[in-house]
């Protein structure tokens, strides 16, 4: 993959706060990100704005995870590919932002999938354009250190098991998955990413 694809994504990216402001404005306009506009996507965007607002206020990071995150010593940009209507993203992005806020070495940026198809096509999940996708980029070399997404490990296991048994996801399962996110409170996301950080930059936490 050429660095120009990532550089293009970085140029098109915004801060997490700018993304949150964008979503709030879309709610007021009864709209969503992306080329397709309909009531369903607008309603998902409205619901996700409420989810993100709640998680921005309530997500907690344990002391052990905090130490892991604060010890990460590589200057990096976390480029998060998303869309406003994505239910998983509404849970994942606030947790990623909380982690990035703990370490000055981490700069979180947000970019829209459907405006950057070359970028998402370089980071497919099982052949699909699944979001959210976090791309961790070494600022010094431009190297991709690792990726995370579209879901944390426990949620991924739930989804894969349900698909294997039922052939696809039902509306009832998607609702159950939202309940799982609400119960987990972002902890699986944080622990998965903290584990990635330890693999990328091994260190000893005091």
LINSUL-V21866 format. One record per backbone hydrogen bond with DSSP energy under -1.0 kcal/mol. NH is the residue of the N-H (numbers start at 1). CO is the residue of the C=O. Records with the same first field share a line. If there is no record, write none. Layout:
NH->CO / CO
//
This chain:
5->2
7->3
8->4
9->5
10->6
11->7
12->8
14->110
19->15
20->16
21->17
22->18
23->19
24->20
25->21
26->22
27->23
28->24
29->25
30->27
31->26
42->38
43->39
44->40
45->41
46->42
47->43
48->44
49->45
50->46
51->47
52->48
53->49
54->50
55->51
56->52
58->54
59->55
66->62
67->63
68->64
69->65
70->66
71->67
72->69
76->105
77->137
78->107
79->135
80->109
81->133
82->111
86->83
90->86
91->88
92->88
93->89
96->92
97->93
98->94
99->95
100->96
101->97
102->99
103->100
106->103
107->76
109->78
110->14
111->80
113->82
116->113
120->116
121->117
122->119
123->120
125->128
128->125
130->128
133->81
134->148
135->79
136->146
137->77
138->143
139->75
142->138
145->136
148->134
156->152
157->153
158->154
159->155
160->156
161->157
162->158
163->159
164->160
165->161
166->162
167->163
174->170
175->171
176->172
177->173
178->174
179->175
180->176
181->177
182->178
183->179
184->180
185->181
187->184
190->186
191->187
192->188
193->189
194->190
195->191
196->192
197->193
198->194
199->195
200->196
201->197
//
